[in-house]
């Protein structure tokens, strides 16, 4: 599997190629339609396509950022489970109950869960970050979660 940085580079190459193809289509459209309507139609079509492309790029960039994110105390349980399919195994090894059906997982952070169940947060973060080859988890070194 490509690294997140490599995926980001591929994404930008793909976007540049796609933009070139859209521009070529626009030129052909302008050449084949009456001038008074072709500019407006092509412009609105191009704007809609570019908006769609920008949304896809933002979505892919968010996915790449999440792939690079280390586990930290401020991360919600739901995000931790989404970050790595094997996170559930680690949570179970630390005697954290299965959170798959629990609505609290969307709001409760790893730190809050560790406190509620009397777990060693540092040890939990080290084990979770070992899944992704990330930094050893010490709460003081953990990033602040994105809003």
N, C-alpha and C positions, 0 to 999 in steps of 0.2 A: 504494500500500500504506500502511496506517495505521502511524503511528509506534508503537514499543513502549509508550510512555506511553499513547497512545490505545487500544491493544489492551488494556492493563491496565485502563483505565477501562471499556471495553466488557465485559471479563470480569466485573468487579464488578457492573455493571448486569445482565448475564445471570444471574449467581449470585443476585442479589436477586430477580429475576423468577422464577427457578426455585424458590427457597425459598418464595416466596409461593404458587406453584402446588402445591407439595408440601404445604404447610400446608392449602390449600383441600381437597385430596384427603383429607387426614387427617381433617378435620372431617366430610366427607361419609361417610367410612368409619365414623367413630364414630357417626354418626347412624343408619346402616343396619345395624349389627351389635349383637348382644346385648352388654350392658355388660361382663359378666365376661370375655369373650374379646377384645372389640374393642380394649380399651386395650393389652393385651399384644401383640397382632398388629400393631396400628398402630404401637406404639412400636418394635418390632423392625424392622418394615419401614422406618420413617422413619430409624432409626439406620443401617441398611444403605444406604439411598439417600444420606443425608448423608455417610457414609464414602466412597462412590463419588464424590460431588461434590467432596469435599475432595481426593481423590486427583487428580481431573481438574484442579482449580484449581492444586494444587502443580505438576503437570506443565506446565501452561500458564505459570505464573510462572517455572519453570525455563527454558522456551523463550524467554520474554521477556528474562530475565536474560542468556541466552547471546547473544541478538540484540544486546544493548547492550554486550557485552564486547568490548573492544579486543584486538587481537593483542598478546601479550607473550612475553618469553623463556621464562617458566615454563609456557606453554601447550603441551600435547602436539600432535604433528603431527596425530593423529587428530582432536582437537578443532578445530584450525585448519582442517582440510579440511571438517569439519562446519559451521564458522562461516560459510564462504563457498565456494560452488561454484568460484569463480575462484581460490581460494588455490593450487590445483594448478598453474595457469598461472604464478603468481608463483614458486612453488618451482622449477618447471622453468626459468624465466628465470634464476634464481640458481644453476642447475646442481645442484640438489638432486635426486637420482634419484627416480623415481616410487615413492611409498611405499604405493601402494594394496594391494599384496599382501604387504607387509612387516609381520610381527607386532610389530616394535619400535615402530611408529608409535603404539601404544597407550600406551607408556611414555616414549618419547623426546621431550624438549621441543625447541622451536625453538632454544633456546640450545645444547643438546647437539648437535643436528644441525649447527648453524652451526660449532661448534667442531670436530666430527668431519670436516667437509668444507672447513674453512678459509674459511668465508663471513663477510662483514661483517654481524653481527647487526643493528646499527642500520639499515643500508640495507635488509635483508630486512624488518624490522618497519615501516619507513616505507612500503615498497611494499605490504605486506599491509594495513596500516591505511588506505592510500589506497583499497582496495577497498570499505571501509565508511564512508569519510569520517571515520574516527576519528582519534585523536591520533597525532602522529608518534611512532614507537616508539623511545624511548631506554630501555635496560634499567633505569636507575636510577629512571625514572618509571613503569615498568611495575608493574601490581598483582601481588601475590603470588597464585598460583593457588589456587583453592578446593580444599579437601581432599576 
